[in-house]
Each structure stands twice: as structure tokens, then as C-alpha cells.
Amino acid sequence: MQRWRGYDAAPGGWGRAVVTIGVFDGVHRGHQEIIGHAVKRAKELGVQSVVVTFDPHPSEVVRPGSHPPVLTEPARKAELIEQLGVDVLCVLPFTLEFSRLSAEAFVHDVLVANLHAALVVVGENFRFGHRAAGDIALLRRLGRSFGFGVEAAPLLADGGSEVATEDTAGTVFSSTYIRSCVDAGDVTAAARALGRPHRVEGVVVRGDRRGRELGFPTANLLTSAYAAVPADGVYAAWLVRGRGERLPAAVSIGTNPTFSGHERRVEAHVLDFDGDLYGERLALDFVVRLREQRTYSGVEPLVTQIREDVAQTREVLAG
């Protein structure tokens, strides 16, 4: 898959393409349907498939301080999009100037003049241009003027059905819905919408080493500022290293209230592991929430609970 920074990175002699556009945070099952359809249509037409996305998140540029929790880091998002068979990932730097492009200018500058769209595939709720003034109807009108087709994919709902609104069936899969699941600690529902476990990435840094003193050493994960970290509690998860090595882990998220902690941390106890993870960039794939965060009267009841958490983690991941 080719990766371009900006639409003007299209090489000279670039032919026609099937283009799909979106933030695609999470690359969830709804996104997969849209991107997969674009890839399929590109093959049928004998042209390239292009996914256009944005960096940073448009919300942060238009409304500073409103950046939503990130479901997929940029590198992970690119990896997931590549797995769908896309030919080109085009990341547009989202600036205030870019946000002020009218819907008509966006179509001309991005889709026509540079990407040479033969067909544009988007979700049926797609909006574009300054203040999101453009909709599917306008996109189709502009397509007739500029010579490209438009196909709007219906939204995907829980249960696999394609629906136009949440009222007709199930919960419509969206990045907002998945963020709400993660925020509530419902990583099972998040995984159902994503089509895979929710992942949090980070670098292992030194903590208080309290876990080692208790007999359960942990990898303290330093996550990015906007990472969508699940609600406080204990989770069964897979720790992913390097080229995909997966290790079972019991993960604690919270402030360690038993020891009057204040800093929120993501700490993973890797089962049956006796190595050094400091400095490594790792990922945690969350499988299920085992319990909420609790405060214990002392070390002994805490250790007893950790033993139960580890046993439960082992059972869940074995299944």
C-alpha cells in the first residue's frame, strides 16, 4: 500500500481512482464495509483504491480542546486499512485553512484535480466542506458536473444488519459508540463493533515497583495523551510484542487507591513471564472486564484478590 501525506503527493500520470473519505478512527466494522466496498469497486473498474483520512483529528482543529479519545493510533490505523487491500492511503494534514474549504472547493481540489476520482464511496451520513455544509445530495450533483459517480453505503448495526437509523434495528456501529463502550469498560461490546479487541498502545516505563514487591510484577504502560483507555478496573487482555507475540496478561487500570495513589495508570501483569519489558513499545488487546477498581484494607486482602484476578484471566484467555 502506498502512503501519501497530502493530496498533492499523487504522482504525475496518476490515473482514475475509487476514493473513500473519512476519519476512520477505529477502522470498525462499519468502516470496513465502506472501505471493502471501495476496494471491490476499484477492482471491478480496473483502477486504484484510495482511502483519504485526516491528521490531526478535525475536531481538535475546529474546536481546540475537543479531541476525542483515539481508538487507533495512526500507525495502527494505516496497518488495518492496508489489511483491507487498499492501494493508497492519503493522509490530509487538517488545518484551519483546510477546514475553511467550501464543499465545492473540497471536491474540486481533492477529488477531481488531484485524485482523479472515477467513483466516490462514502457512508450515507457523510458530510464535507466548511461547517460540514456538503451532504450526499450535493456530492452527487457535483459528481455529475465533474464526471464521477457516488455510492453511499448504509450504516452497519449490531447483529450485522444494514440500517439507516438506530430506530430500525440494533445499535449503529460508530466511533462515538465504541468510545462510549470503552469509557464504560465494556470492552466486549467495543470488540463486537470493532471486529477485534480494543487495543491500547504505549511504552513501558518504570513505576513504583510495588507489583514486584507483592509478587506480581507489572509493566507500566505510558499511553499517548488522547488514547481511549478503558474505565478503571481489572481486565483480561493479550499483551502484544514486536512482530505479534501474544502473552496473556491481567491488566489493572486506575489510581491504586489501596496505596492512596493519584496518578491513573495502565499496569499489565504478564502471566508466566520473567523478562524485562522496560523501554519496549507494546500493545494491550482487551478481552473482558473482570471487575471494577476497589480499595482494600491492606496488602493481604489485595494479594488474595490479585491471585483470583490472575486465575480468572488465565481461565478467560484459555477459553
N, C-alpha and C positions, 0 to 999 in steps of 0.2 A: 504494500500500500504506500503510495506517495503521500508525503505530508507537506502542506504548504502553509506558510504564515502570510496571510493576506491574499485577497483575490487576485491581486496583480502579479502573484507568483506563477500564474498559469503560463506555461512555456509558449513560445512562438509556434504557430501552426497547430495550436490546440483545437481539436475538433469539437463536435457536438457532445452533449453530456446529459445524463439524467441527474438532476440535483435535488437533494432534500436538505431542509434547513431547520435548525433548532438548537437549543442549549444542550439537550440530550443528557442532562445530569442524571446519572444512574444507569443510562442505557437499559432501561427497564423493558418489560415485555411489550408495552405499547410502542416504545421507541424501536424495539427490534422488529415489530411488524412493519412499521413505516420504512425503516432502512432496508429491511429484507425485500420489501416490495420494490423499492427503488433499484436495488441490485438486480432483481429479476427482470424488471422492465428494461434496464440498461443492456442486459444480455440479449433480450429479445430484439432490441433496436440496433444492436451491434455498436454501442457507444460506451463511453466511460461512465461509471457511477461516482458521484461526488457528494460527500457529506459536508455541509457548511455549518460550523458552530462558532462560538464566541468565547473570547477571553479578554478581560475578566468577565464575571457574570454581569449581564446588563443591569440587574437591579442595583448593584453596588455603584455603578457609574451614574445612573439616573437618579437614584435615591441613596446617597452615601450613608453607610451605616446599616443598610438593609440587606446586606449579603446573606442569603440563606445558607444553612448548613450544606456542605458539599457531600454528595453521595459517592462520587467517584473523582479521584484526583486526576489531573489532566493526562498523565501517562497511562493510567488505568483505563480512562475513557477511550483513549486512542487504541489501546490494545483490544478492548471489547468491540469497538467499531470495526477494527481490522478483521476480527474473527467472523464478522458477518459478510465478508467477501467484498468489501468496498474497495474501489480503485484509488480514490483520492480523499484525504481528509484535509479540508481547508479551514484553518482557524483564523477568524477575523478578529483583529485587535478592536475591542469595543471601547470607543472613546466618546466623549461628549459630542464632538464634531460628527462622528459617525451616527450617533443616536438622533441627530437632527436631520438626517437624510429623510426626505419625503418618501412615501411608499413608492411613488413613480420613479424617483431617483434611485432608490434601492434596487428596484427591478432592472432598470437600465444599466446601472454601473456594475452591479454584482452578477446578475443572472444572464444578462444579454451581452454586454460589451466584453466581459472577461471570461465567464464560464461557458458561454455559448449554449445555454440550456435548450435542449430539444423538448424536455419534459421536466416539470417540477412536481415532486411528490411531497406532500405535507399532511399533517394531521388536520382534521376538519375544524379544529378550533384555532388554527394558525392565524397569527396577527403579525404585521410587519410595518416598518416605517415609523416616522416620528409620531410619538404618542400612540403607537400601535394602531394607527388610523386605517391601515390596509387589512382587508379580510379576503376570504376565498373568492368572493364575487369580483372584487377589484382585481385580484391576481388573474382570474380567468379573462377578464376584459383586457388586461394588459398583455396576457398571453396571446390573445387573438391579434393584437396590434403588432407584437414583436415576433410572432411565429413560433411560440412554444405551447405545448399542452400542459394542462394542470390536472392532477389526480389527487383527490382528498381522501385519505384513509380514515375510516371510522375509528373511534376510540375503543380501546380494549378494556373489558371489565372483568372482575373476579369471576372465575368459572370458565374463562376463555371466550365468552360471548362478545361480539362486537355490538356496541350500543352507542347511541348518540348522546344520551344523558344518563345521569346516575339514577333517575327515576324508573327507567325501563328495566333494569336488571343489575344486580350486584354493585360493587364499588368500582368506579372507573380508575384504572391504574394511572397514576401521575406521580411526578417527582414530589409534589406537595404532599400527596397522600403517603408516600413512602417515608418522607421526612417525619410526618406525624407518627407513623408506626415506630420508627427508630427512637424518636423523642420519648415515646411512651414505654420503650423497652420491648415492644412486640416485634422482635427480630424474625419471628416465624412468619407473621403477616408480611413483613418487609421482603423476606426471601420469596414468598409466593408471588409478589408483584414484580420483583426484580428478575425472577427466574434463576436465582442463585443466592447464596448467603450474602448479607450486607457485609461489606469489608471496610475496615479502618486501618490506615497505614501510618507508620511512624518510625522513628529511630529510637533504639533502646538506649536510655540514659541511666545514670546512677541515681538511685533513690535513697531511702533511709536504711536499706538492707535489713529491714525488720522481718520481712518474709523469711530470709535465710535463718535469722535467729529463732523463728518459730518452727523451722523445719520444712518450710515451703517457699523456697526462693522464687522470686518473680522477676520478669522482665518488665521494666517500667517504660512504657511507650510514650514518647513525646510526639503528639499528633500536630497537624497543621492547624492554624488559627480557626479555620472555618469547617473543620472536619465534623461530619454528622456522627457524633459519639452517642451510643445508646444511653438510656436513662441509667441512673445509679442502680447497682445491683451486681449479682454474680451470674455469669453466663458460661455455658459450654461452647467452646469455639475451636477452630482449627488455626494454628499459627503457621503461616506460610513463609518459608525462607527461600532466598536465592532463586533458583530455577524451578521452584514449585514444590520443594519438600514440604510435606504437611505433617505437623505434630499436634497431638491433642493437648488442649490447654483449658484450665479453669481460669476465667478472667474476672477480676474484680474491678468495678468502676465506682468511684466515689471518693470521699474525703477521709476514709479511715476514722470514723467517729469514735471508735473504741479508744483510740490514742489521741483524741481531740485534734484531729487533722483539719486543715482548712483548704489545702490545695487539692483540686479534683484531679484524680489520676486514673490511668488505664494500666492495670498491672496483670500480667499473664503468668500463671504458674504452669510451666510446661511439664506434662506428666512424663515420668521416667526419663528425664533429661538431666545430664550432669555436665553441660558445657558452658561456654562463655558467649553471651549474645551481645555484650556491650558494643555499641557503635554500629550494629547491623541495622539496616532498614528492613523492617518486617511488615507483615500484614496479618490481621486477625479477621477470619471469616466467622461471623457469629451464627450459631446454630439455634440455640434456645436460651431463654432466660430461666435460671434456676430459682432465683429468689430476689427479694428486694434487699437493699442495704440495711444492716442492723447495727445497733450498738450493744456490746456485750459488757458484762460486769467485770471481766478480767481476761487474762490470757488463756486460762484453761478452757472456759466455755467457747472462746473464739477458735482455739485449735481443734476442739471437738467438732465444731461446725465446719471448719475448713476440710477436715477429713471426710465429712459427709458430702461436701461440695465436690471434692475430688472423686469420690466413689460414684456420685451421680453423673459427673462429667464423663467418667470412663464408661458408664452404662449407656448414656445417651449417644456418645460418639461410636461406640461399638455397634449400636443398632443402626 
